[in-house]
C-alpha cells in the first residue's frame, strides 16, 4: 500500500464520519439508513450503521435488542474490516457503559476478542480496549 493510498483511506474515513455526524444523524430517516447499513457488505456503510447504532444505544435504546447486538459483535467483530471494528467496539462499549445488566457480558466479549488491548494511548487518555473503556466510564458515573 502506498503512502497516498493510506492517506486517501484516512481522508475517506474522516469525510464519511463527518457526513454521518453532521448530516445523517440529523436526517429524519436515519433509522432507516441505520437498519440498511447494518447489513451492508460495504465497510463504510457498515461503519456508518454501527455508528448510528452506538448512538441509539446511548440515547434511545428501546427496541434495539441489546443481547442480539452483543451476539453480532461477538461473532462479526473479529473478521470485520478495521474501519468497521472501530465502530463495533464503540457500540460494545456503549452497551457496557449504559446497561449494568449487560455490562459483564460486554466486558467478557471485549476480553475474549482482545481487540485494541495493546492500542497505544497517551497519558491521561482512556484506552479504546472495551473492558478498560467501560470500567473507566462507569467509575466516572459515581
N, C-alpha and C positions, 0 to 999 in steps of 0.2 A: 504494500500500500504506500502510495506516495504522500509526501507532506501535504500537497494541495488537496488530495482526496480526503485526508484526515481532517484538515481544516474545513473542507466543504461539508463533511459529515457533521462536525460540531456546529457549524453555522446552520445547517438544516434543522438540527435538533433545537437550537436556540430560537429560530424563527417559528418552528412548529409549536414549541412551548409558549412563546409569546402569543401566537394566534389563539391557542387553546385558553390561555389565562385571561386575555383581554377581549376576545371576541366570542369564542364558542361558549365559555362559561356564563356569558350573559344572554345567550340566544334562547328564545323560548322553547326551541326543540332540542335542547341539549340532552335531555333524557333519551330521546330517540337516537340521537347520534351516539350516545354512550353505549346503548344496547347493541347497535350495529357494529361499532368499533371494537367492542369487547370480543367479538367473534371473528375479527378480521385477521387474515394472514399477513397483511402489510404491517411491518413493525411500527411505523409512525402512527398509523391509525390505532393499532393496539395500545401504543403508548398513550395516546390521547384518551382512549377508552378507560384505561386504568387510572389516569389522572382524574377524570371525571368521577370514577367510582370511588377513589380515595376521598374526594371532596364530599360525595354523598355519605360515605361512612362517617365523616366528621360532622356534617351539617344536617343531613336528613336521611338517616339510615333505614327508616321504616320501609319494609318490603324488600330489602336487599338480600336477605338470606345470608347472614354472615358465615354460618358453618359451610355453606356451599362455596362462598368466596374463598374461605380458607382451604377447602378441598382443591379448588382450582389453582390457587397459589402454590400449594404443596406439590401438586402434580406437574404444573406447567412451568413454574419459575426456573427450575434447574436448566431447562433446554430453551428458554426464551432468549430472544436477541438481547444483548446488553442494554439497548435503549428501552426495551420493554421491562427487563428485570428491575431497573431503577424505579419505575412507577409501580410495579407489582409490589416491590419492597415497601414503598411508601404506603400502599394500601394495607399491607400486612401490619406495618407499624401503627397506622391509624386505628385498625381494629383492636390491636393490643392496648393502645393508649386509652381509647374511649369506652371499651367494653370489658369490665372486670371479669364477666362470665366467660369471655373468650381469650382473656389475657394469657393464661397458662398455655393454651394450645398455640397461640400466635408466637409466643416465646419459644416453645418447643420446635415449631416449624423453622423459625429462624436459626435455632441452634443446629438442627439436623441438616438444613441446607447449607449453612455456613457462608452464605453469600454476603460479601462485604465485611467478613470477620476481620480481615487484615487490611482494610481500607485505611490509608494514611489520613490522619486527622490532626489539624493544628491544635495546639494547646488552647484549652478553653472551649473547644467546639465539641459537639456531640457526634459520636460515630453513627454512620448510617447502618451499622450492623443492627438488625431489628431488636434482638434482646437488649442490647445496651440502650438503644434509642427509646424503646418502650419504657424500660425501668427509669431512665433519666426523666422522661416527660411525666410519668406517673408520680415520681418523687417530688416534682415541682408543683404538682396539683395540691399537695399538702395532705 
